[in-house]
């Protein structure tokens, strides 16, 4: 049930463009949102997803930032979940009860951060939310406009062609 609710909210957010109410550009990128990777793969790319939601049913907040893969550009996904509503402040790999999954995939190479849930800890991150503003309700969910930064170190996934860590920085 919870996955269906999150999927419905995510579909609504993707249809809206960005979480600040703008529709992004014709290419689907979101103004003011970028992802920079360096290390095993490198480049700076526009975000095609930026969302922040809170479910009153589960009392779980979630921040999503990312982009779909295109020719010559990796797929990048960031999901950070935590108890309660999103608030301005700092979230890290040591934040109690927070879960994070971040992935960079370029061809057959994959790097990932896994924090929390039932997975062994892999990688590190610091996310700073500088502005959080509720924008609209959608059923039992609240949608937020957010601004902030993310700095993460993603180790390579064994069994892929990835080698060396990837550093991921995002401004959203």
N, C-alpha and C positions, 0 to 999 in steps of 0.2 A: 504493500500500500504506500509506504513512504517513498519508494522509488518512483511510483506513478505520479505522486504529488510533485516531486522534484522535477520529473521529466516534463510535466505540464507547465510548471513555472518557467523552466529553462526554455521550452518552446515559445512561450509568450515573450520572454526577454529577447530571444534571438530575433523574433519577428519585429520587435520594437527597435532594433538597431543597437543603441548603446544605453547604458543605465542612466545617462544624464539627459535622456529625452531626445538627443539628436539622432539622425538616421545614418550617420557615417557618410562615407563617400560612395560613389558609384561602384567601386571595386569591393565594397563591403567592409572596408577598414573603418576604424573608429578614431575620429580626431582626438588627439591628445593621449593616445594609448599606443605604447610601443613595447616591443620585446627584443632584447639584445642578448645574443648568446656568443660565448667565446670559449676556446679550448678545443675540444674534439671536433666541433663544428663552429662556424662563426657567421655573424651577420646581424643586422638590425631590421626588424620587420614590423609592420603595423598589426595591431590586434584586430581580430574579426569577432571577438567575444569579450565582453566585460559585463559582469553581472554581480549583484549582491542581493541576497534574499534571506528572509527569516521565516521559519514555519512556527506558528503559534501552537500547532499540535504537538510537535516534537521539541520545541524550544531550541532549535538548532539554526545557527546562522551559517551562511556559506558565501564565499567569494570565489568567483570564477573569472579567469583571464586566459586568453589563448588565441590561437589562429589555426586554421586548417592548412594542410600541406598544399603547396602549389609547386609547379615546375621550378626546381632550383631553391626552394625554401622549405624548411622543416615544418612538421606539425609540432605545435607547442601547446600544452594544456597545463593549467594550474587550477587546482581545487583545494581550498582551505576551509574546513568545517570546524565549528567551535560551539560550545553551549551559549545560548542567549543570542540577543540581537547584535548585529555589527555595531561597534562603537569605535570612535577615533582612538588610536593607540597602537601599541606594538604587539605583534603576534610572532612567535618564534617556534622552532622545533622543540623548545622546552616548555611551551605554554601548556598547562595542565588540561587534559581532556580534548585538546585540539588534534585533528587529523589532517594530514596534508598528503596530496598526491600530485606530483609535478612530473611531466614527461616531455622530453624532446626526442623526436624521431626524425632521422634524416636517412633515407634509404633503408638499409638493413641495420643501421646503428641506432641504439636507444640508450638514453640516460634517464634516470628517474630518482625522485625523492619519494620515500615512503615513510610517513611518520604516523604513529598511532594505530588504532584498530588492532588487528591481530597480526600485523606484519612486522618483521624486524626493522628497526630504525635504519634508514639508508639516506644519507645526505643531510643537508642543513638548509635552513631558510630564515629570513627575517622579513616580515611584511609590516609596513607602517601605513595605517590608514590615517590620512590627514584630514579628510572631510567625509562625513557620513550623513546623509540626509534622506529620510523616508520620502518616497515619491508617490507611491500608490499601493493600495491593497488589492490583492487578487485572491479571493476566497479566504482561506486561513493563512495566507502568506503575505508578507510585506516586502515590497521591492524598494531598493535603496539606490541612490546615486552615490558613488564613492570616488575618491581620489586617493592616490597613495603611491607607494613604491614597494618593490619586491627585490630582494637579493637572495639568490639560492645557489648552492653547489650541488650538482647532480652527478653521482658516480655512474660509470657505465654499467649496463645490464649484462651479466654473464650470458654467453650464448649468442650475443649479437656482435656485429662488427665494430662496436664502439670501443674506444680506448681512451684513457685519460678522462678526467672530470670535465664537465661543462659548467660554466658559470652562466646563470640566467639572471638578467636584470630587467625589470619592467617598471615603466612609469605609466600610471593609469589615472 
